[in-house]
Amino acid sequence: MAATAIELPRPEYPPPYFGAEVSSSLPPQVVGGEDEDLYGRLKSLRRQIEFLEIQEEYVKDEQKNLKRELLRAQEEVKRIQSVPLVIGQFMEMVDQNNGIVGSTTGSNYYVRILSTINRELLKPSASVALHRHSNALVDVLPPDSSISLLSQSEKPDVTYNDSSFCGCCMSDVLPPDANSSISLLSQSEKPDVTYSAAALALRKVPQCNSSWMNEHIRQYHSMNVGVAVQTDNGLYVPIVKDADKKGLSKISEEVKYLAQKAKDNNLKPEDYEGGTFTVSNLGGPFGVKQFCAIVNPPQSGILAVGSAERRVIPGADPHQYEFGSFMSVTLSCDHRVIDGAIGAEWLKAFKGYIENPQSMLL
């Protein structure tokens, strides 16, 4: 019997193991779907690239703005550090950028806190430094700094120079004869003549109207004389501002007004901030003949005024004698700013005004 050949039908597609040929033989709609997916992904990546490029430009612009802000902040810090500061006591935080600070007069003030301040150090009762022209908290001080600034233990860091005693003839201001009516000044102006003379001497010797600011000396244009006033609540030093531009009568009025405010515990920050030099008078109220005062930081000088006393001095005739009124003063200063020669020059100018009160009249 003859063999019969059987022909099997050919498969329509190649076997699965011909992977490379599958895609070429797939229907057109399958290939088109993959192309669309790749194109969509490409568009998405391009959009991401464009977004990142925009972000890069934004970051560059923001970096420039931050650099400008940094420079402004640095200039602000330098400006704030270049002026005397006022010490206060921190009370509480209001928010991240503001707080409440108590003053020596018992009043509380709303202050701005610089961004450079470590907020963790701002605890109740902490001593802080305030900018004297604006309510800005610029530094947190070590514990008890308000006391240590004036303590004797701080003297090794600040070289003091006491220009010692200087006698001033007060005969034209305080006639030695109590019954004498010859005087250039009224009774109300006599005690305050030292403040005017001190201010005019500062104008004549401006080196004494300066402060030591870390590594440099700052000289002030305004002659703001502090008047030490003892009260039941402690010692206060209100300020007679621009004292060199005011007459004796005006200074006398301001001193009395400020002294009364101090005794009433009613001084405001503007009444005691910004002093450049201080005059302490223990002669008039307490009869102290001579003493030395301690400089009130950040000022560099303080004048201690003693009481006036009568002395016998040679008269116009070699064989005659007469009485004269003399007052002793002592200048204490920070030797980093005011050395002995400058201090002596200032005392000479002060003595010249006291002994010739006509030169002070405005």
Beta strands, then each sheet from edge to edge (+ up, - down):
strand 1: 85-95
strand 2: 98-102
strand 3: 108-113
strand 4: 127-131
strand 5: 136-140
strand 6: 160-169
strand 7: 210-213
strand 8: 216-219
strand 9: 225-227
strand 10: 229-231
strand 11: 234-236
strand 12: 239-240
strand 13: 277-281
strand 14: 301-314
strand 15: 321-334
sheet 1: 1+ 2- 3+ 5+ 4- 1+
sheet 2: 6+ 15- 14+ 13+ 9+ 12-
sheet 3: 7+ 8-
sheet 4: 10+ 11-
end
